[in-house]
């Protein structure tokens, strides 16, 4: 009985096994023979339905392994452009995950995918990218969704997803954008849309992208950026139900950027970003320069915290830029370089409501080197490189006031330090070219900010032209340093021949030797600048004159001979003033113009020149009183001082030219003759060397003197007639006084005599305390001049024997 039952069971087992084998064979045959064809037909049919051509070369299905392999996939749009090409793809599912109701992939492989992203030119419509059009077509052909049907969360996991040797092309004819990326690779590991507890709430897993060498143009900026190697690695997680975490690690050439980002459901973002040995070379193209810049060095080390909530962005941390070396294309020398630049504890904030602000505890730069060059047209290299074009400036000016205010930027730096720096200055507009170096330059600035009315304390020192020294201190306003500042600069023991190109260009001489000390003090308040320039020159020796000099040659030899003291030292002070808002303003131009004016006047207007240089006053020179051979007490004092100065210059001679104004002096001389006649008739005799007082005709004596003088020059009969016809009073006296002045004849000989007397009187004042000057002061020919506000200027010419 038992044997019979076992035989029956064995028979049924054999039958079941046979049936299973048959079904397996049928299933296998269907998967290999019928299903691939059916899928291909369905794919082509669906492609036509949405308006695209979808094709592939071969489809291989391994049902027992749940593995599908697809070769030669192509997706082509209606313009016969291939959106996607795929040489080979493999998808393998996992039985263990399918059994428990989860879509689990063991691996997904894409070999040599090629993707085209192109924006089509739409006539009269907004152009869409080709993939946007594909998605729209697919969405349009989806079956309607029943919103009342509850949605079921499906768990999806991928153990491994790999893309090898991919290519990507982006094309936008309208913006002239065309970039290609090749040899791309992507690797994703342990990807899932559920957390470790099994809740479907996000994405987790590890990923890696190797983009290879990148070289592309940034959209909108028209600037190239290139990397020799660019790879991205990281992981995704869900640290909290409302948070997606992302670890993003970039490998850029030899550098690395590590970051962890948390994206929350309230749309806020926080991150920690660390940069290690990241080269700035690929980023130099992003600088807003008018000419391409190159770099031979520069790496960034940094640790930054990032927070974005609403429209408020906050970034804080440290930044270190080492071994910077920046060059202008076509130049051999560095434009800017330094060994280290450190930003310690910075905080950047930006929002639409409050604008942007940057705060830094300390900014220090070690061994900075700067090349500052003025070209043949007078433009600096930095102006050529970074100045905004006229179109850009006009666009900014046209912005509404509200927009301009939102572009406001607040800067606050507690301390800025430059250590052991160097500045290479050259002016190619001068012939020969002017070049001078400032070495071992140190500077410090405290409490820098750009708030209106705030001043920053500064101090600096350095070595100028190899052996000279520089020291400076003061305060400047960073919101507009040109308009508000108070700075003192001291230059000591600077070799004069270092400035030969400037002297040769503007004065027509070379300087053989000598040293100069400069004590400069400049202060500006709301654009009004005042400058004090003390120049101390020691043991200057002039060299040869410049051959074929085309400019205005200055009398340097004469100036040196007059200004040097017994110790071969020249000590002069030149003051300047001007408004920095004036389009033609230039502080250096004002100083040079002042020096040029003084040196030009040394020979022909020494009272004015030496008065300005030696502190004698009289910026308008020495002036005689209108109509008289007299000088006011201040001018008398200047003449005596000038005599003392001339006595110390035994090789100097002076020629005085008496002067008169044919118009103003003629009227004034007639008045002087009339007033002296009135005073004499009134019994008030005054010396020719005395000043004529203002006449007060309310005095009975002066009225009597007026009548006597009128009778003498005009006539008694005329006087009687005027006394009868004119009512008695002050008006009659003024009328008689005017008629008396008009009646006095003044000839050219009278004016020439007046001029000679003025010259003789000036000579007397100068030789008053120095009789030996008699032989060195000559009286020259009389000259006509125009009267100034101070009187009649005395003409003088200095010579050196």
C-alpha distance (Angstrom), angle and dihedral (degrees) to the residues before:
residue distance angle dihedral
X1 . . .
X2 3.76 . .
X3 3.80 91.2 .
X4 3.81 90.4 52.7
X5 3.80 94.0 52.3
X6 3.81 92.6 48.7
X7 3.81 90.3 52.0
X8 3.79 91.2 52.3
X9 3.81 92.2 48.6
X10 3.79 91.7 49.2
X11 3.79 90.3 50.5
X12 3.81 92.0 51.7
X13 3.78 92.0 46.7
X14 3.77 90.5 52.7
X15 3.79 90.2 49.5
X16 3.82 92.8 48.6
X17 3.79 91.4 47.7
X18 3.77 89.8 50.3
X19 3.77 91.4 49.4
X20 3.81 90.8 49.3
X21 3.79 91.1 48.7
X22 3.77 90.0 49.1
X23 3.79 92.4 48.7
X24 3.79 90.0 46.4
X25 3.77 90.4 50.8
X26 3.79 91.1 47.6
X27 3.82 90.8 47.7
X28 3.80 91.0 46.6
X29 3.78 91.5 47.7
X30 3.80 91.5 48.1
X31 3.82 91.3 49.8
X32 3.78 91.8 49.5
X33 3.78 101.5 35.1
X34 3.80 112.3 22.8
X35 3.84 108.9 20.2
X36 3.87 96.0 55.9
X37 3.78 90.4 53.0
X38 3.79 92.4 45.4
X39 3.80 91.6 49.6
X40 3.80 91.6 48.1
X41 3.81 91.4 51.1
X42 3.80 91.5 46.8
X43 3.81 91.4 48.2
X44 3.78 94.0 50.6
X45 3.79 90.6 45.8
X46 3.81 92.4 50.9
X47 3.82 90.6 47.3
X48 3.79 90.9 55.3
X49 3.80 90.0 47.2
X50 3.82 92.7 58.0
X51 3.82 93.6 37.0
X52 3.82 100.0 -104.4
X53 3.80 136.5 108.8
X54 3.82 110.8 -123.2
X55 3.79 115.5 -177.3
X56 3.78 141.9 153.5
X57 3.79 136.5 -175.5
X58 3.78 103.3 -133.6
X59 3.81 139.7 4.1
X60 3.80 120.1 -163.0
X61 3.83 122.2 -172.5
X62 3.83 125.5 -168.5
X63 3.83 102.2 -170.4
X64 3.77 97.8 -175.4
X65 3.79 92.0 51.5
X66 3.83 92.3 37.7
X67 3.79 87.8 -128.8
X68 3.81 126.1 147.2
X69 3.81 123.3 -171.7
X70 3.80 122.2 -169.8
X71 3.82 124.4 -171.0
X72 3.81 130.8 -166.0
X73 3.80 100.5 6.7
X74 3.83 115.4 -179.1
X75 3.80 131.2 -178.9
X76 3.83 113.9 -164.9
X77 3.82 128.3 -180.0
X78 3.80 128.5 -144.7
X79 3.84 91.2 -86.3
X80 3.83 87.9 59.7
X81 3.83 90.5 -112.2
X82 3.79 116.1 142.8
X83 3.79 110.7 -125.3
X84 3.79 91.6 -179.4
X85 3.79 138.3 14.3
X86 3.80 122.3 -178.5
X87 3.79 122.2 -175.7
X88 3.80 95.3 -166.0
X89 3.79 138.4 -8.9
X90 3.80 132.6 -177.3
X91 3.82 128.0 -165.0
X92 3.82 120.4 -176.2
X93 3.80 123.2 -177.5
X94 3.82 127.5 -156.9
X95 3.83 120.0 -120.1
X96 3.78 91.2 -155.1
X97 3.82 92.6 59.5
X98 3.80 95.8 41.8
X99 3.82 91.0 53.7
X100 3.84 90.8 59.3
X101 3.83 93.1 46.0
X102 3.82 98.7 -99.6
X103 3.81 126.7 125.9
X104 3.77 99.0 -128.2
X105 3.78 124.5 175.3
X106 3.77 120.9 -159.5
X107 3.78 91.4 -164.8
X108 3.81 142.1 -15.0
X109 3.79 116.5 -161.8
X110 3.83 129.1 -173.8
X111 3.80 117.0 -173.6
X112 3.83 120.4 -162.6
X113 3.80 99.1 -16.6
X114 3.81 115.1 -177.0
X115 3.81 119.4 -161.3
X116 3.82 129.7 -172.5
X117 3.81 120.9 -157.6
X118 3.79 109.1 -171.0
X119 3.78 135.0 164.6
X120 3.79 110.9 -139.8
X121 3.79 120.0 -139.6
X122 3.82 104.8 -113.2
X123 3.77 117.0 -164.2
X124 3.78 111.0 -133.0
X125 3.80 92.4 -10.8
X126 3.78 137.1 84.6
X127 3.79 107.9 -89.4
X128 3.81 117.4 -119.0
X129 3.78 129.6 -156.2
X130 3.80 113.1 -106.1
X131 3.82 92.4 -114.4
X132 3.81 90.2 51.9
X133 3.79 88.1 55.8
X134 3.83 90.4 49.3
X135 3.81 92.7 51.8
X136 3.81 90.2 47.6
X137 3.81 90.4 52.0
X138 3.81 92.4 49.1
X139 3.81 92.7 46.6
X140 3.77 91.2 49.3
X141 3.85 90.9 57.1
X142 3.79 98.2 45.4
X143 3.83 116.5 113.9
X144 3.81 115.7 -105.3
X145 3.79 115.5 -87.3
X146 3.78 120.3 -127.6
X147 3.79 103.5 -133.7
X148 3.80 91.3 -163.9
X149 3.79 92.4 62.3
X150 3.79 109.8 95.0
X151 3.77 113.6 -117.7
X152 3.76 117.1 -120.5
X153 3.77 120.1 -147.2
X154 3.77 111.8 -129.2
X155 3.76 119.6 -156.1
X156 3.78 113.5 -131.0
X157 3.78 126.6 -174.3
X158 3.80 135.2 172.4
X159 3.79 120.8 -165.1
X160 3.80 93.2 -166.7
X161 3.81 135.8 2.8
X162 3.80 117.9 -179.1
X163 3.79 133.1 -178.6
X164 3.81 115.5 -172.1
X165 3.80 131.2 -169.9
X166 3.80 94.3 -5.3
X167 3.80 127.6 174.8
X168 3.77 130.6 -154.1
X169 3.80 129.3 -171.4
X170 3.80 126.7 -172.3
X171 3.79 121.5 -167.4
X172 3.81 132.7 -179.5
X173 3.83 112.2 164.0
X174 3.81 93.3 -173.0
X175 3.83 93.9 60.6
X176 3.81 92.7 32.8
X177 3.80 90.1 -117.0
X178 3.79 118.2 155.4
X179 3.80 120.6 153.9
X180 3.80 132.9 161.0
X181 3.79 128.3 -161.3
X182 3.80 121.3 -168.4
X183 3.81 140.4 -179.9
X184 3.79 92.2 32.7
X185 3.79 120.5 166.7
X186 3.80 132.8 -173.0
X187 3.80 131.0 -171.7
X188 3.82 125.9 -174.6
X189 3.82 121.2 -177.5
X190 3.82 131.0 -166.6
X191 3.78 94.9 -6.6
X192 3.81 117.3 177.6
X193 3.78 139.3 159.6
X194 3.80 94.0 -139.0
X195 3.79 133.9 65.8
X196 3.78 128.7 -119.2
X197 3.81 90.7 -84.6
X198 3.80 90.8 56.7
X199 3.82 97.9 -108.2
X200 3.82 115.0 142.2
X201 3.80 100.4 -131.2
X202 3.80 111.2 126.0
X203 3.78 143.5 -36.9
X204 3.78 131.0 -55.6
X205 3.78 135.0 172.1
X206 3.77 143.5 84.5
X207 3.79 127.9 -72.8
X208 3.77 142.4 -178.3
X209 3.83 133.3 -170.0
X210 3.78 122.7 -169.8
X211 3.78 106.8 -168.3
X212 3.80 94.6 174.4
X213 3.80 118.2 -153.9
X214 3.83 113.1 -4.0
X215 3.78 127.3 -160.9
X216 3.79 116.7 164.8
X217 3.80 145.3 138.6
X218 3.79 118.6 -108.3
X219 3.83 110.6 -122.1
X220 3.80 113.5 -111.5
X221 3.82 94.6 8.6
X222 3.79 99.5 66.3
X223 3.80 88.9 -144.0
X224 3.80 126.8 134.7
X225 3.78 121.3 -129.2
X226 3.80 123.7 -174.9
X227 3.81 137.2 -173.9
X228 3.80 126.8 -173.6
X229 3.80 89.8 -150.6
X230 3.77 131.3 9.6
X231 3.80 123.4 178.8
X232 3.80 134.1 163.2
X233 3.79 125.4 -156.4
X234 3.75 134.1 167.0
X235 3.76 148.4 105.6
X236 3.80 141.0 -97.2
X237 3.79 125.5 -138.7
X238 3.79 143.5 160.5
X239 3.82 107.4 -127.1
X240 3.82 90.6 173.0
X241 3.82 136.0 13.3
X242 3.82 91.8 -104.5
X243 3.80 97.3 38.1
X244 3.78 135.4 80.3
X245 3.80 114.2 -161.5
X246 3.78 123.7 -157.6
X247 3.79 128.6 -172.8
X248 3.81 107.3 -158.5
X249 3.78 118.6 -174.7
X250 3.79 118.8 -179.7
X251 3.78 123.6 -163.6
X252 3.79 107.7 -160.8
X253 3.79 114.1 180.0
X254 3.83 102.8 -58.5
X255 3.81 94.7 -18.7
X256 3.76 135.2 84.9
X257 3.81 134.4 -148.6
X258 3.81 114.7 -164.0
X259 3.78 119.7 -171.0
X260 3.78 141.3 162.9
X261 3.80 119.2 -156.5
X262 3.80 129.7 -168.2
X263 3.82 116.3 -159.7
X264 3.81 112.7 -166.0
X265 3.77 131.1 -162.7
X266 3.82 91.3 -113.4
X267 3.85 86.3 64.9
X268 3.79 92.6 -110.0
X269 3.81 120.0 137.0
X270 3.79 131.2 -158.0
X271 3.78 126.5 -178.8
X272 3.78 145.6 169.3
X273 3.81 114.4 -145.1
X274 3.81 126.3 -171.7
X275 3.81 125.0 -173.5
X276 3.79 121.0 -160.4
X277 3.79 123.4 -173.5
X278 3.83 93.2 -26.1
X279 3.81 111.6 170.6
X280 3.81 117.3 -131.3
X281 3.82 91.9 -153.5
X282 3.84 95.2 97.2
X283 3.82 90.6 46.1
X284 3.82 97.0 52.9
X285 3.80 88.8 84.9
X286 3.82 88.6 66.7
X287 3.82 93.4 64.5
X288 3.84 112.2 109.6
X289 3.81 92.6 -117.2
X290 3.80 126.4 147.3
X291 3.81 90.6 -142.5
X292 3.80 131.2 41.5
X293 3.80 114.5 -89.3
X294 3.80 125.2 -153.3
X295 3.78 132.6 -162.1
X296 3.77 134.1 -151.3
X297 3.78 95.1 -173.0
X298 3.76 147.1 -4.3
X299 3.80 131.7 129.5
X300 3.80 130.2 -172.1
X301 3.79 127.8 -135.9
X302 3.79 114.7 -177.5
X303 3.80 147.7 149.8
X304 3.81 115.5 -157.6
X305 3.81 135.1 175.3
X306 3.81 115.6 -149.5
X307 3.79 128.8 -162.5
X308 3.80 127.7 177.2
X309 3.79 120.1 -179.3
X310 3.78 120.9 161.4
X311 3.80 106.0 -37.5
X312 3.82 94.0 -29.1
X313 3.79 117.3 105.6
X314 3.82 119.9 -171.8
X315 3.80 124.9 -175.8
X316 3.80 124.1 176.4
X317 3.78 139.0 165.2
X318 3.81 140.8 77.8
X319 3.79 131.5 -51.1
X320 3.80 128.5 -164.3
X321 3.80 123.7 -174.6
X322 3.81 111.7 -170.4
X323 3.82 131.1 -165.0
X324 3.80 97.6 -0.2
X325 3.81 114.5 -172.8
X326 3.80 115.2 172.5
X327 3.82 124.2 180.0
X328 3.77 135.5 -173.2
X329 3.79 112.2 -125.3
X330 3.81 110.7 -95.5
X331 3.83 93.7 21.5
X332 3.79 125.9 108.2
X333 3.80 97.8 -160.6
X334 3.80 122.9 70.8
X335 3.78 118.8 -99.6
X336 3.82 92.9 -155.3
X337 3.77 129.8 -2.2
X338 3.79 138.9 159.8
X339 3.78 139.2 167.6
X340 3.80 95.1 -128.6
X341 3.78 138.6 0.4
X342 3.80 115.7 -169.9
X343 3.80 128.2 -169.3
X344 3.79 106.9 -170.1
X345 3.80 119.7 -162.7
X346 3.78 104.2 -13.2
X347 3.81 127.9 175.7
X348 3.80 123.6 -163.9
X349 3.81 120.4 -170.2
X350 3.78 130.1 -178.9
X351 3.79 134.4 175.0
X352 3.79 136.5 151.8
X353 3.80 92.6 -116.1
X354 3.81 100.9 48.2
X355 3.81 103.3 23.3
X356 3.79 122.2 -136.6
X357 3.80 132.3 -42.6
X358 3.78 135.6 -178.6
X359 3.79 123.8 -162.1
X360 3.81 123.7 -174.4
X361 3.79 127.2 -177.9
X362 3.80 93.6 -158.1
X363 3.79 135.6 -2.4
X364 3.79 114.6 -171.5
X365 3.79 131.2 174.2
X366 3.80 121.8 -167.3
X367 3.81 122.3 -152.7
X368 3.80 96.8 -7.8
X369 3.80 117.0 -175.9
X370 3.79 123.1 -164.5
X371 3.80 130.1 -173.5
X372 3.81 110.2 -153.7
X373 3.79 113.2 -176.3
X374 3.79 133.4 175.9
X375 3.79 112.3 -155.7
X376 3.81 130.3 -142.4
X377 3.82 90.3 -85.3
X378 3.79 93.9 52.5
X379 3.82 97.6 -105.4
X380 3.81 121.2 130.4
X381 3.79 121.1 -127.4
X382 3.83 91.0 -117.7
X383 3.79 91.5 52.5
X384 3.80 90.3 50.4
X385 3.80 91.5 48.2
X386 3.79 104.4 41.5
X387 3.81 110.6 17.5
X388 3.79 113.7 117.1
X389 3.75 117.6 -112.6
X390 3.80 118.7 -111.2
X391 3.80 91.1 -107.1
X392 3.81 92.1 55.0
X393 3.81 92.5 48.5
X394 3.78 91.3 49.1
X395 3.80 90.5 50.2
X396 3.81 91.2 53.3
X397 3.80 92.1 48.8
X398 3.81 90.6 52.9
X399 3.80 92.6 56.5
X400 3.83 115.2 111.5
X401 3.78 115.6 -101.4
X402 3.80 91.5 -112.2
X403 3.79 91.5 55.5
X404 3.80 91.8 48.0
X405 3.80 90.2 53.1
X406 3.81 91.6 51.8
X407 3.78 88.5 54.8
X408 3.80 89.6 62.1
X409 3.76 116.6 128.6
X410 3.81 127.4 -160.0
X411 3.80 119.3 -153.4
X412 3.82 125.8 -167.6
X413 3.83 120.9 172.4
X414 3.80 116.8 171.5
X415 3.81 94.5 -161.0
X416 3.81 135.7 4.8
X417 3.81 118.8 -171.5
X418 3.80 132.4 -178.0
X419 3.81 116.5 -168.9
X420 3.81 130.9 -164.4
X421 3.80 94.4 -15.1
X422 3.78 134.0 165.8
X423 3.80 133.0 -148.0
X424 3.80 120.6 -163.8
X425 3.81 108.6 -160.2
X426 3.79 123.9 -171.7
X427 3.80 133.6 168.9
X428 3.79 111.4 -159.8
X429 3.80 91.4 -179.7
X430 3.81 88.0 76.0
X431 3.79 119.9 78.7
X432 2.96 111.0 -116.2
X433 3.80 93.8 30.7
X434 3.78 116.6 -103.7
X435 3.81 115.0 -130.4
X436 3.79 129.5 170.4
X437 3.81 132.9 161.8
X438 3.78 130.7 -144.1
X439 3.83 110.5 -156.4
X440 3.80 136.3 -178.3
X441 3.78 87.4 25.0
X442 3.81 117.4 178.9
X443 3.78 126.5 179.6
X444 3.78 137.2 170.4
X445 3.80 131.4 -168.7
X446 3.81 124.1 -170.7
X447 3.81 128.0 -155.0
X448 3.78 99.5 -1.2
X449 3.77 117.6 -171.1
X450 3.77 136.4 143.6
X451 3.79 97.9 -129.5
X452 3.82 111.9 133.6
X453 3.79 112.3 -99.6
X454 3.81 95.0 17.1
X455 3.81 118.3 125.7
X456 3.79 126.7 -156.8
X457 3.79 121.9 -145.7
X458 3.81 114.5 -128.7
X459 3.80 138.9 -176.4
X460 3.81 131.1 179.3
X461 3.79 143.7 169.3
X462 3.79 138.6 177.7
X463 3.82 149.3 142.3
X464 3.81 115.9 -85.3
X465 3.82 125.7 -160.1
X466 3.82 92.7 -5.9
X467 3.83 97.4 -70.8
X468 3.80 107.7 32.6
X469 3.78 125.7 89.1
X470 3.80 134.0 -137.7
X471 3.77 128.6 -156.6
X472 3.75 127.5 171.7
X473 3.78 141.7 171.1
X474 3.75 138.6 166.0
X475 3.77 144.0 95.2
X476 3.78 132.3 -69.5
X477 3.78 133.3 -176.2
X478 3.81 109.9 -127.6
X479 3.80 94.6 -159.7
X480 3.85 86.5 68.5
X481 3.84 112.9 -8.8
X482 3.81 94.2 -179.7
X483 3.81 93.2 59.1
X484 3.82 100.1 41.9
X485 3.80 123.7 34.2
X486 3.79 144.6 116.0
X487 3.80 111.1 -159.1
X488 3.79 135.2 164.8
X489 3.82 120.5 -162.5
X490 3.80 126.2 -175.1
X491 3.80 123.3 -166.3
X492 3.80 116.9 -171.6
X493 3.82 132.7 -167.6
X494 3.80 95.3 -7.9
X495 3.86 113.1 168.8
X496 3.79 109.4 -115.3
X497 3.79 94.8 -146.6
X498 3.81 87.9 65.9
X499 3.81 85.0 74.4
X500 3.82 94.8 48.5
X501 3.82 94.3 116.4
X502 3.82 90.4 57.1
X503 3.81 93.7 45.0
X504 3.80 91.6 45.9
X505 3.80 91.9 48.2
X506 3.80 97.5 47.4
X507 3.82 105.5 23.8
X508 3.82 105.7 28.1
X509 3.81 97.0 -124.8
X510 3.77 139.6 98.7
X511 3.79 122.5 -134.2
X512 3.80 115.1 -133.8
X513 3.80 98.0 -169.0
X514 3.75 145.4 -25.2
X515 3.80 141.9 112.3
X516 3.77 131.2 -114.5
X517 3.80 135.4 -157.0
X518 3.78 118.4 -162.6
X519 3.78 125.2 -164.2
X520 3.78 108.0 -172.3
X521 3.78 128.8 -178.7
X522 3.79 120.8 -178.6
X523 3.77 127.6 176.7
X524 3.79 129.6 175.3
X525 3.78 128.5 -173.0
X526 3.80 117.3 -171.6
X527 3.80 90.2 -22.9
X528 3.80 98.3 -47.4
X529 3.81 105.6 121.5
X530 3.78 127.9 -161.3
X531 3.77 120.8 -176.1
X532 3.79 133.5 -171.7
X533 3.81 116.7 -164.1
X534 3.80 118.7 -173.1
X535 3.80 110.8 -170.9
X536 3.80 120.1 -166.9
X537 3.82 114.1 -176.0
X538 3.80 122.0 -174.3
X539 3.82 127.8 -160.6
X540 3.78 96.8 -16.5
X541 3.80 117.3 -174.6
X542 3.77 121.5 -170.4
X543 3.78 119.2 -136.3
X544 3.78 129.6 -158.9
X545 3.77 124.3 -37.9
X546 3.79 116.8 -106.3
X547 3.80 109.8 -100.5
X548 3.82 116.0 -121.4
X549 3.81 91.3 4.7
X550 3.81 108.2 -174.7
X551 3.78 100.3 -168.5
X552 3.78 134.3 75.1
X553 3.80 105.9 -67.2
X554 3.78 111.5 -139.8
X555 3.81 122.4 -141.4
X556 3.81 94.5 -114.9
X557 3.80 94.4 154.5
X558 3.79 92.4 54.9
X559 3.81 92.2 44.3
X560 3.81 92.2 50.7
X561 3.81 92.3 48.0
X562 3.81 91.4 50.5
X563 3.78 99.0 41.4
X564 3.81 102.9 41.4
X565 3.78 115.3 97.6
X566 3.81 127.6 -151.5
X567 3.83 90.1 -78.1
X568 3.84 92.3 55.6
X569 3.80 89.3 -108.7
X570 3.79 128.7 136.5
X571 3.79 115.2 -158.6
X572 3.81 114.9 -179.0
X573 3.79 136.5 153.2
X574 3.80 125.3 -146.9
X575 3.79 122.3 -169.8
X576 3.78 125.3 -159.8
X577 3.79 135.6 -174.9
X578 3.77 134.3 -174.8
X579 3.78 147.6 134.4
X580 3.80 114.2 -94.1
X581 3.82 90.5 -154.3
X582 3.79 90.4 66.4
X583 3.84 109.9 107.2
X584 3.81 92.4 -131.4
X585 3.82 94.6 45.5
X586 3.81 118.4 132.5
X587 3.80 122.4 160.3
X588 3.81 92.7 -156.7
X589 3.81 89.0 46.0
X590 3.80 90.9 52.8
X591 3.80 91.9 49.7
X592 3.78 93.6 48.0
X593 3.81 91.6 45.4
X594 3.81 89.9 51.6
X595 3.81 91.5 49.2
X596 3.80 91.0 45.6
X597 3.80 92.0 50.1
X598 3.79 92.3 49.1
X599 3.81 94.3 47.6
X600 3.81 91.0 46.5
X601 3.81 90.0 51.3
X602 3.81 94.4 47.6
X603 3.78 91.7 86.6
X604 3.80 102.5 31.7
X605 3.82 103.0 26.4
X606 3.81 105.1 23.8
X607 3.81 94.2 156.7
X608 3.78 89.9 60.2
X609 3.83 95.8 39.3
X610 3.79 98.9 43.5
X611 3.77 91.7 38.6
X612 3.82 88.5 59.3
X613 3.83 95.2 41.8
X614 3.80 100.1 41.6
X615 3.78 99.2 36.4
X616 3.81 96.6 -108.1
X617 3.78 91.7 131.7
X618 3.81 120.8 -141.5
X619 3.78 102.5 116.5
X620 3.81 85.8 -179.4
X621 3.84 93.6 51.5
X622 3.80 123.5 -126.1
X623 3.81 117.4 -34.2
X624 3.79 134.1 -168.5
X625 3.80 123.3 -137.9
X626 3.82 113.6 -96.4
X627 3.81 111.9 -95.7
X628 3.82 94.3 3.0
X629 3.79 139.2 83.6
X630 3.79 90.4 -125.6
X631 3.81 138.5 111.9
X632 3.77 124.7 -151.6
X633 3.84 116.4 -113.9
X634 3.87 94.9 -100.5
X635 3.82 89.8 53.7
X636 3.78 91.0 45.3
X637 3.79 88.3 54.5
X638 3.83 91.4 49.2
X639 3.78 91.4 50.7
X640 3.80 90.9 52.4
X641 3.82 91.3 47.8
X642 3.75 90.8 48.5
X643 3.78 88.8 51.9
X644 3.82 88.9 53.2
X645 3.81 89.7 49.4
X646 3.83 92.7 47.8
X647 3.81 91.3 49.9
X648 3.84 88.4 62.9
X649 3.82 90.9 54.8
X650 3.84 103.8 66.8
X651 3.81 92.7 177.2
X652 3.81 94.8 54.7
X653 3.82 123.7 96.0
X654 3.78 127.5 -171.1
X655 3.78 133.2 -150.8
X656 3.80 117.7 -161.5
X657 3.79 118.8 -158.3
X658 3.80 116.6 -161.3
X659 3.80 110.8 -133.1
X660 3.79 139.5 -162.6
X661 3.79 139.3 175.1
X662 3.85 109.0 -127.2
X663 3.78 92.1 -147.1
X664 3.80 109.0 31.4
X665 3.80 95.2 36.4
X666 3.82 92.8 48.5
X667 3.80 92.8 58.6
X668 3.82 93.4 39.1
X669 3.83 92.9 48.7
X670 3.83 91.1 51.8
X671 3.80 89.1 50.2
X672 3.83 90.7 49.3
X673 3.84 91.9 50.6
X674 3.80 91.2 47.7
X675 3.83 94.3 47.3
X676 3.80 92.5 48.0
X677 3.83 89.3 50.7
X678 3.82 90.7 50.5
X679 3.80 92.5 48.6
X680 3.82 91.8 47.1
X681 3.82 92.2 49.5
X682 3.80 88.3 48.9
X683 3.80 89.6 55.4
X684 3.85 94.4 -106.9
X685 3.80 104.7 120.6
X686 3.86 114.0 -173.7
X687 3.77 129.2 -171.8
X688 3.81 120.9 -107.2
X689 3.83 85.9 -118.1
X690 3.80 91.8 57.0
X691 3.80 124.7 89.9
X692 3.79 117.2 -111.2
X693 3.81 109.7 -116.5
X694 3.79 122.4 -136.1
X695 3.81 108.1 -89.4
X696 3.82 119.1 -121.6
X697 3.81 107.8 -159.7
X698 3.77 92.9 -167.3
X699 3.84 83.6 81.8
X700 3.82 110.0 95.0
X701 3.82 91.7 -143.1
X702 3.81 92.3 54.4
X703 3.82 90.1 47.3
X704 3.78 88.8 53.5
X705 3.81 91.3 46.0
X706 3.81 90.4 49.8
X707 3.81 91.4 54.3
X708 3.81 91.7 48.0
X709 3.81 93.5 49.1
X710 3.83 90.8 45.2
X711 3.82 90.3 52.2
X712 3.82 90.0 48.7
X713 3.82 97.7 50.5
X714 3.85 103.8 24.2
X715 3.83 103.0 25.3
X716 3.79 140.2 -100.4
X717 3.81 94.6 -105.1
X718 3.79 90.9 53.9
X719 3.80 89.6 46.7
X720 3.83 91.5 53.7
X721 3.78 91.4 49.6
X722 3.79 92.7 50.3
X723 3.79 93.1 47.3
X724 3.83 89.7 54.6
X725 3.83 96.5 42.5
X726 3.80 98.9 42.5
X727 3.82 120.4 67.4
X728 3.76 114.0 -118.9
X729 3.82 116.5 -99.1
X730 3.79 145.2 72.9
X731 3.82 92.9 -50.2
X732 3.81 91.0 59.0
X733 3.80 92.0 50.9
X734 3.82 91.3 50.6
X735 3.79 91.0 48.6
X736 3.81 92.3 49.9
X737 3.82 89.6 46.8
X738 3.81 91.9 52.8
X739 3.83 92.6 47.3
X740 3.82 90.1 48.7
X741 3.83 92.1 53.2
X742 3.81 91.6 47.6
X743 3.80 91.6 51.8
X744 3.82 96.2 55.6
X745 3.80 110.8 95.9
X746 3.84 117.5 -135.4
X747 3.78 115.9 -170.3
X748 3.79 130.9 -165.2
X749 3.79 87.8 -106.7
X750 3.80 89.0 57.4
X751 3.80 90.5 53.0
X752 3.82 92.6 46.7
X753 3.80 90.0 50.6
X754 3.81 88.7 49.7
X755 3.80 90.6 52.7
X756 3.81 92.9 48.5
X757 3.78 91.2 50.1
X758 3.80 89.9 52.1
X759 3.82 91.9 53.1
X760 3.80 91.5 46.0
X761 3.81 91.3 49.6
X762 3.81 91.4 49.8
X763 3.80 89.9 51.0
X764 3.79 90.5 50.4
X765 3.80 91.7 54.1
X766 3.83 92.0 50.3
X767 3.83 94.8 48.2
X768 3.79 92.8 40.9
X769 3.78 93.1 98.3
X770 3.82 96.1 19.4
X771 3.83 110.9 49.0
X772 3.80 90.9 172.9
X773 3.78 88.5 72.0
X774 3.81 90.9 73.0
X775 3.80 91.6 91.9
X776 3.81 94.3 46.8
X777 3.79 98.7 50.3
X778 3.80 116.0 75.1
X779 3.81 129.3 -175.2
X780 3.77 111.2 -129.8
X781 3.77 135.6 -166.7
X782 3.79 118.6 -52.5
X783 3.82 114.3 -103.6
X784 3.77 133.8 -162.4
X785 3.80 116.9 -127.8
X786 3.78 139.4 168.2
X787 3.77 118.0 -99.7
X788 3.79 116.3 -112.6
X789 3.76 131.0 -154.4
X790 3.81 89.4 -90.6
X791 3.82 95.4 48.0
X792 3.82 134.0 -99.3
X793 3.86 111.3 -12.7
X794 3.77 116.9 -131.3
X795 3.83 114.8 -127.2
X796 3.81 114.9 -134.7
X797 3.81 134.4 172.8
X798 3.80 124.0 -165.1
X799 3.80 124.8 -155.8
X800 3.78 136.1 179.6
X801 3.80 119.3 -135.8
